[in-house]
Amino acid sequence: MSGEPIHAELIAVPVAVTGARPRVLTLFDGSALPAGPLESGHRSLQAGLRNWAERLTGHPLGYVEQLYTFADPARSRTGRSISISYLALTAETRTPLGGRVSWQDWYRYFPWEDRREKIATIETAIKPGLDHWSAGSDEHRARASLCFGLDGAAWNEDLVLARYELLYEAGLVREAARDGRPAHGAFAPGAIMTADHRRILATAISRLRAKIKYRPIVFELMPENFTLLDLQRCIEAIAGHTLHKQNFRRLIESQKLLEETGSLASGSGRPAKLFRYRPEILAERAHAGTRLTLARS
């Protein structure tokens, strides 16, 4: 309809990795991402995003990059709603957060994405619904196999958004039922979020998983000094699968990403060397960087 109001919203997906768990900063006990309207006083989209996210959460954002613009006509019942989303990489602090602001494990929303331990989530809780949805359709079955690594297809960790959207199309997530789509089986496990915030989170995870392979963006999630095991655990947390320890270390050494600090990590057991990113690598982190192939264990 011509003349319908258009609302522009800025949405942040603040991500940290704490204790080998990927975490996302949320509102309302985990059901929403920090968001607010674009205002005329904002000097830029990113400035507006930082203003809203930091005002709502009390937590400063670190590295920020634009993620995606969502403008589907059905996003709002009160006019056209455009959401400009941003991925923000930061560190989780010990400072108490106010109100209903909380850090949540992102696998709370997508439990099938964490393949570091052998779990049967896909076979037992997702595949039956996909089989029902794809019955009689070779196209549907091929898409399900590609997305979820079924029928001999390889698992691709980057397809987080594709998997979520396939489940939505098949009516196997609660957001689909909320939007009036018919279900083809029991809902897949995972916490629901308001509006399309779980879709936006899936977009952010897909982006970050793909990006750590060809840009040194993981630097933004690490402390200044760290052990090689710390770095490996951080990458495994994001990718959702384990890495072969020796292959990983040979790769890091060959890429010349790090330098020793000359210090050792404190703690029980044999002290591990502390490393930091080489200054020239940090200086280049805003540009396309070193490819980090994720060699699985």
Backbone hydrogen bonds in HBPLUS format (Angstrom, degrees):
<---DONOR---> <-ACCEPTOR-->    atom                        ^
c    i                          cat <-CA-CA->   ^        H-A-AA   ^      H-
h    n   atom  resd res      DA  || num        DHA   H-A  angle D-A-AA Bond
n    s   type  num  typ     dist DA aas  dist angle  dist       angle   num
A0080-ARG N   A0005-PRO O   2.82 MM  75  6.13 136.7  2.01 166.1 169.5     1
A0007-HIS N   A0080-ARG O   2.75 MM  73  6.20 159.2  1.79 160.9 168.1     2
A0082-ILE N   A0007-HIS O   2.71 MM  75  5.98 174.1  1.72 172.4 173.8     3
A0038-LEU N   A0008-ALA O   2.98 MM  30  5.69 164.3  2.00 140.3 142.3     4
A0009-GLU N   A0082-ILE O   2.74 MM  73  6.10 159.8  1.78 161.2 167.4     5
A0084-ILE N   A0009-GLU O   2.78 MM  75  6.18 163.7  1.81 169.8 170.6     6
A0010-LEU N   A0036-GLY O   2.80 MM  26  5.48 176.2  1.80 160.1 161.0     7
A0036-GLY N   A0010-LEU O   3.04 MM  26  5.48 147.7  2.15 144.4 154.6     8
A0011-ILE N   A0084-ILE O   3.04 MM  73  6.14 165.0  2.06 139.5 142.5     9
A0086-TYR N   A0011-ILE O   2.85 MM  75  6.26 142.3  1.99 158.5 170.8    10
A0012-ALA N   A0034-PRO O   2.91 MM  22  5.52 170.0  1.92 166.2 169.3    11
A0013-VAL N   A0086-TYR O   2.82 MM  73  6.06 139.7  1.98 161.2 174.5    12
A0088-ALA N   A0013-VAL O   3.08 MM  75  5.79 173.3  2.09 129.2 127.1    13
A0025-LEU N   A0014-PRO O   3.01 MM  11  5.44 154.4  2.08 145.6 153.1    14
A0015-VAL N   A0088-ALA O   2.70 MM  73  6.01 162.4  1.73 165.8 169.7    15
A0090-THR N   A0015-VAL O   2.93 MM  75  6.06 165.8  1.95 167.7 167.7    16
A0016-ALA N   A0023-ARG O   2.96 MM   7  5.18 154.9  2.03 139.7 145.6    17
A0023-ARG N   A0016-ALA O   2.71 MM   7  5.18 170.9  1.71 167.0 164.7    18
A0018-THR N   A0021-ARG O   2.93 MM   3  5.29 155.1  1.99 155.6 150.8    19
A0021-ARG N   A0018-THR O   3.01 MM   3  5.29 140.1  2.17 106.1 117.6    20
A0106-TRP N   A0022-PRO O   2.98 MM  84  6.01 161.2  2.02 140.2 145.9    21
A0024-VAL N   A0104-GLN O   2.75 MM  80  5.31 154.9  1.81 149.7 157.3    22
A0104-GLN N   A0024-VAL O   2.88 MM  80  5.31 161.7  1.92 144.5 150.1    23
A0026-THR N   A0102-SER O   2.83 MM  76  5.44 169.7  1.84 157.3 160.9    24
A0102-SER N   A0026-THR O   3.05 MM  76  5.44 160.0  2.09 137.5 143.1    25
A0027-LEU N   A0032-ALA O   2.78 MM   5  5.12 162.4  1.82 142.9 147.6    26
A0030-GLY N   A0027-LEU O   3.11 MM   3  5.53 131.0  2.37 107.1 119.6    27
A0032-ALA N   A0027-LEU O   3.29 MM   5  5.12 146.4  2.41 144.3 140.4    28
A0031-SER N   A0028-PHE O   3.34 MM   3  5.61 160.2  2.38 107.9 113.4    29
A0029-ASP N   A0100-ARG O   3.17 MM  71  5.38 163.5  2.20 135.6 140.6    30
A0194-THR N   A0031-SER O   2.75 MM 163  5.79 165.3  1.78 168.6 165.2    31
A0042-HIS N   A0039-GLU O   3.07 MM   3  5.58 162.5  2.10 115.6 121.0    32
A0048-GLY N   A0044-SER O   2.98 MM   4  6.18 155.7  2.04 146.0 152.5    33
A0049-LEU N   A0045-LEU O   2.89 MM   4  6.18 153.5  1.96 148.9 156.8    34
A0050-ARG N   A0046-GLN O   2.92 MM   4  6.16 169.7  1.93 153.8 155.6    35
A0051-ASN N   A0047-ALA O   2.96 MM   4  6.08 156.9  2.02 144.2 151.1    36
A0052-TRP N   A0048-GLY O   3.01 MM   4  6.24 166.1  2.03 151.9 154.2    37
A0053-ALA N   A0049-LEU O   2.88 MM   4  6.01 175.1  1.88 164.1 164.9    38
A0054-GLU N   A0050-ARG O   2.96 MM   4  5.78 164.4  1.98 144.9 150.1    39
A0055-ARG N   A0051-ASN O   3.01 MM   4  5.93 145.0  2.14 136.0 146.1    40
A0056-LEU N   A0052-TRP O   2.91 MM   4  6.02 158.3  1.96 153.1 158.2    41
A0057-THR N   A0053-ALA O   2.98 MM   4  5.99 154.3  2.05 146.0 152.8    42
A0058-GLY N   A0054-GLU O   2.90 MM   4  5.00 144.2  2.03 123.2 132.7    43
A0063-TYR N   A0089-LEU O   3.08 MM  26  5.12 124.5  2.40 158.4 153.1    44
A0089-LEU N   A0063-TYR O   2.80 MM  26  5.12 152.1  1.87 144.2 153.5    45
A0065-GLU N   A0087-LEU O   2.97 MM  22  5.51 154.2  2.04 154.6 162.8    46
A0087-LEU N   A0065-GLU O   2.93 MM  22  5.51 154.6  2.00 172.3 168.7    47
A0067-LEU N   A0085-SER O   2.76 MM  18  5.31 168.5  1.77 140.5 139.8    48
A0085-SER N   A0068-TYR O   2.85 MM  17  5.41 171.5  1.86 167.9 166.3    49
A0070-PHE N   A0083-SER O   2.73 MM  13  5.05 160.2  1.77 156.7 158.3    50
A0083-SER N   A0070-PHE O   2.81 MM  13  5.05 164.9  1.83 151.9 156.2    51
A0075-ARG N   A0072-ASP O   3.13 MM   3  5.55 165.6  2.15 122.0 122.8    52
A0101-VAL N   A0098-GLY O   3.24 MM   3  6.03 156.5  2.30 139.2 145.9    53
A0108-ARG N   A0105-ASP O   2.90 MM   3  5.53 162.4  1.93 118.6 124.3    54
A0109-TYR N   A0106-TRP O   3.23 MM   3  5.70 149.5  2.32 107.8 114.4    55
A0191-ALA N   A0108-ARG O   3.06 MM  83  6.12 161.1  2.10 132.0 137.3    56
A0113-GLU N   A0110-PHE O   2.97 MM   3  5.64 165.1  2.00 123.5 128.5    57
A0114-ASP N   A0111-PRO O   3.43 MM   3  5.92 166.0  2.45 112.4 115.8    58
A0115-ARG N   A0240-GLY O   2.65 MM 125  5.32 147.1  1.75 141.0 148.4    59
A0124-THR N   A0120-ALA O   2.88 MM   4  5.83 167.3  1.90 162.6 166.3    60
A0125-ALA N   A0121-THR O   2.82 MM   4  5.26 150.1  1.90 135.1 144.9    61
A0126-ILE N   A0122-ILE O   3.16 MM   4  4.73 145.5  2.29 118.0 124.2    62
A0127-LYS N   A0122-ILE O   2.69 MM   5  5.73 163.5  1.72 175.6 169.7    63
A0130-LEU N   A0126-ILE O   3.11 MM   4  6.39 160.0  2.15 154.2 160.5    64
A0131-ASP N   A0127-LYS O   2.79 MM   4  5.97 157.3  1.84 159.4 165.1    65
A0132-HIS N   A0128-PRO O   3.10 MM   4  6.35 154.0  2.17 143.5 149.8    66
A0133-TRP N   A0129-GLY O   2.95 MM   4  6.18 158.9  1.99 148.1 154.1    67
A0134-SER N   A0130-LEU O   2.85 MM   4  5.95 153.6  1.92 149.3 156.1    68
A0137-SER N   A0134-SER O   2.94 MM   3  5.32 162.5  1.97 139.6 138.1    69
A0141-ARG N   A0137-SER O   3.07 MM   4  6.30 165.2  2.09 150.6 154.8    70
A0142-ALA N   A0138-ASP O   2.93 MM   4  6.04 156.1  1.99 144.7 151.2    71
A0143-ARG N   A0139-GLU O   3.01 MM   4  6.24 158.2  2.06 149.3 154.9    72
A0144-ALA N   A0140-HIS O   2.94 MM   4  6.17 160.8  1.98 152.0 157.3    73
A0145-SER N   A0141-ARG O   2.93 MM   4  6.09 159.0  1.98 147.8 153.6    74
A0146-LEU N   A0142-ALA O   2.95 MM   4  6.10 163.8  1.98 148.7 153.1    75
A0147-CYS N   A0143-ARG O   2.95 MM   4  6.06 168.3  1.96 151.8 155.1    76
A0148-PHE N   A0144-ALA O   2.98 MM   4  5.91 164.5  2.00 147.9 152.5    77
A0149-GLY N   A0145-SER O   2.86 MM   4  5.25 115.2  2.29 140.7 147.2    78
A0150-LEU N   A0145-SER O   3.07 MM   5  4.23 143.3  2.21 114.5 122.8    79
A0153-ALA N   A0150-LEU O   3.00 MM   3  5.38 168.1  2.02 118.4 121.8    80
A0159-LEU N   A0156-ASN O   3.24 MM   3  5.95 169.6  2.25 123.1 125.9    81
A0163-ARG N   A0159-LEU O   2.93 MM   4  6.08 154.7  1.99 149.4 155.8    82
A0164-TYR N   A0160-VAL O   3.05 MM   4  6.33 164.2  2.07 150.6 154.8    83
A0165-GLU N   A0161-LEU O   2.88 MM   4  6.08 168.5  1.90 158.8 161.9    84
A0166-LEU N   A0162-ALA O   2.98 MM   4  6.06 145.2  2.11 139.2 148.3    85
A0167-LEU N   A0163-ARG O   3.02 MM   4  6.30 159.5  2.07 150.4 155.4    86
A0168-TYR N   A0164-TYR O   2.91 MM   4  6.21 150.5  1.99 147.3 156.4    87
A0169-GLU N   A0165-GLU O   2.92 MM   4  6.10 161.7  1.96 143.8 148.4    88
A0170-ALA N   A0166-LEU O   2.95 MM   4  6.18 149.4  2.05 145.6 154.1    89
A0172-LEU N   A0167-LEU O   2.76 MM   5  4.98 167.9  1.77 159.6 156.0    90
A0171-GLY N   A0168-TYR O   2.98 MM   3  5.02 157.2  2.03 104.8 111.7    91
A0188-ALA N   A0172-LEU O   2.66 MM  16  5.71 170.2  1.67 163.3 159.7    92
A0176-ALA N   A0173-VAL O   3.01 MM   3  5.64 137.2  2.20 113.7 123.9    93
A0178-ARG N   A0174-ARG O   2.95 MM   4  6.21 159.2  1.99 152.5 158.7    94
A0179-ASP N   A0175-GLU O   3.01 MM   4  6.21 135.4  2.22 137.1 148.3    95
A0179-ASP N   A0176-ALA O   3.09 MM   3  5.06 127.0  2.39  92.7 106.6    96
A0181-ARG N   A0176-ALA O   2.84 MM   5  5.19 165.8  1.86 149.4 144.4    97
A0180-GLY N   A0177-ALA O   2.99 MM   3  4.97 161.0  2.03 104.5 109.3    98
A0197-HIS N   A0194-THR O   2.94 MM   3  5.85 170.7  1.95 158.0 161.0    99
A0200-ILE N   A0196-ASP O   3.06 MM   4  6.43 150.1  2.15 145.8 154.7   100
A0201-LEU N   A0197-HIS O   2.90 MM   4  6.12 153.9  1.97 143.1 150.0   101
A0202-ALA N   A0198-ARG O   2.92 MM   4  6.13 155.4  1.98 143.0 149.6   102
A0203-THR N   A0199-ARG O   2.98 MM   4  6.26 147.3  2.09 141.6 150.4   103
A0204-ALA N   A0200-ILE O   3.03 MM   4  6.36 151.7  2.11 145.3 152.6   104
A0205-ILE N   A0201-LEU O   2.96 MM   4  6.29 157.8  2.01 153.8 159.4   105
A0206-SER N   A0202-ALA O   2.99 MM   4  6.16 165.3  2.02 149.7 153.6   106
A0207-ARG N   A0203-THR O   2.98 MM   4  6.18 160.8  2.02 146.9 152.3   107
A0208-LEU N   A0204-ALA O   2.94 MM   4  6.14 167.0  1.95 152.3 155.5   108
A0209-ARG N   A0205-ILE O   2.88 MM   4  6.00 166.2  1.90 155.5 159.5   109
A0210-ALA N   A0206-SER O   3.07 MM   4  6.19 159.5  2.11 147.3 152.7   110
A0211-LYS N   A0207-ARG O   2.88 MM   4  5.97 154.5  1.95 147.8 155.8   111
A0212-ILE N   A0208-LEU O   3.09 MM   4  6.16 153.2  2.16 151.9 155.0   112
A0213-LYS N   A0210-ALA O   3.33 MM   3  5.84 156.8  2.38 109.0 115.7   113
A0214-TYR N   A0211-LYS O   3.12 MM   3  5.63 150.2  2.21 113.3 120.6   114
A0215-ARG N   A0211-LYS O   2.92 MM   4  5.76 141.6  2.07 166.4 173.9   115
A0292-LEU N   A0213-LYS O   2.50 MM  79  4.50 141.2  1.65 113.8 128.3   116
A0219-PHE N   A0216-PRO O   3.28 MM   3  6.00 164.6  2.30 114.5 119.0   117
A0220-GLU N   A0217-ILE O   3.06 MM   3  5.88 151.8  2.14 121.1 125.8   118
A0221-LEU N   A0218-VAL O   2.98 MM   3  5.43 158.8  2.03 114.6 121.3   119
A0222-MET N   A0219-PHE O   3.18 MM   3  5.39 164.3  2.21 109.9 114.8   120
A0226-PHE N   A0275-PHE O   2.95 MM  49  5.35 154.7  2.02 143.5 151.6   121
A0275-PHE N   A0226-PHE O   2.65 MM  49  5.35 166.5  1.67 152.8 156.9   122
A0231-LEU N   A0227-THR O   3.16 MM   4  6.54 158.0  2.21 148.3 153.0   123
A0232-GLN N   A0228-LEU O   2.94 MM   4  6.18 160.9  1.97 149.1 154.4   124
A0233-ARG N   A0229-LEU O   2.88 MM   4  6.04 165.8  1.90 154.0 157.6   125
A0234-CYS N   A0230-ASP O   3.02 MM   4  6.22 149.7  2.12 145.3 153.5   126
A0235-ILE N   A0231-LEU O   3.11 MM   4  6.37 165.2  2.13 153.3 156.0   127
A0236-GLU N   A0232-GLN O   2.90 MM   4  6.12 161.1  1.93 153.1 159.0   128
A0237-ALA N   A0233-ARG O   2.94 MM   4  6.04 152.1  2.01 141.1 148.3   129
A0238-ILE N   A0234-CYS O   3.19 MM   4  6.51 156.1  2.25 148.1 153.2   130
A0239-ALA N   A0235-ILE O   2.89 MM   4  6.07 173.2  1.90 157.6 159.8   131
A0240-GLY N   A0236-GLU O   2.77 MM   4  5.63 143.6  1.90 144.9 153.3   132
A0297-SER N   A0242-THR O   3.30 MM  55  5.81 147.2  2.42 112.0 113.5   133
A0244-HIS N   A0295-ALA O   3.00 MM  51  6.10 157.7  2.05 143.7 149.1   134
A0248-PHE N   A0244-HIS O   2.84 MM   4  5.92 159.8  1.88 159.1 165.7   135
A0249-ARG N   A0245-LYS O   3.02 MM   4  6.27 158.2  2.07 149.1 154.6   136
A0250-ARG N   A0246-GLN O   2.92 MM   4  6.13 157.9  1.97 149.9 156.0   137
A0251-LEU N   A0247-ASN O   2.93 MM   4  6.09 155.4  1.99 146.2 153.2   138
A0252-ILE N   A0248-PHE O   2.94 MM   4  6.23 162.9  1.97 151.8 155.8   139
A0253-GLU N   A0249-ARG O   2.99 MM   4  6.13 161.8  2.02 145.7 150.7   140
A0254-SER N   A0250-ARG O   2.91 MM   4  6.09 157.8  1.95 147.4 153.6   141
A0255-GLN N   A0251-LEU O   2.95 MM   4  6.14 145.7  2.07 150.0 159.0   142
A0256-LYS N   A0253-GLU O   3.28 MM   3  5.39 150.0  2.38 100.6 109.1   143
A0278-ARG N   A0257-LEU O   3.06 MM  21  6.10 171.4  2.07 146.8 147.8   144
A0259-GLU N   A0276-ARG O   2.90 MM  17  5.65 150.8  1.98 161.3 169.9   145
A0276-ARG N   A0259-GLU O   2.99 MM  17  5.65 148.0  2.10 155.5 165.6   146
A0261-THR N   A0274-LEU O   2.99 MM  13  5.77 164.7  2.01 150.4 147.1   147
A0274-LEU N   A0263-SER O   3.03 MM  11  5.68 156.6  2.09 153.7 146.8   148
A0265-ALA N   A0272-ALA O   2.77 MM   7  5.41 165.3  1.79 161.4 166.0   149
A0281-ILE N   A0278-ARG O   2.92 MM   3  5.33 130.3  2.17 110.4 124.1   150
A0282-LEU N   A0278-ARG O   3.14 MM   4  6.52 158.1  2.19 156.4 162.9   151
A0283-ALA N   A0279-PRO O   2.95 MM   4  6.20 151.0  2.04 147.1 155.5   152
A0284-GLU N   A0281-ILE O   3.09 MM   3  5.17 135.5  2.30  97.7 110.0   153
A0285-ARG N   A0282-LEU O   3.28 MM   3  5.20 167.1  2.30 103.9 107.3   154
A0287-HIS N   A0284-GLU O   2.94 MM   3  5.61 165.1  1.96 125.1 129.3   155
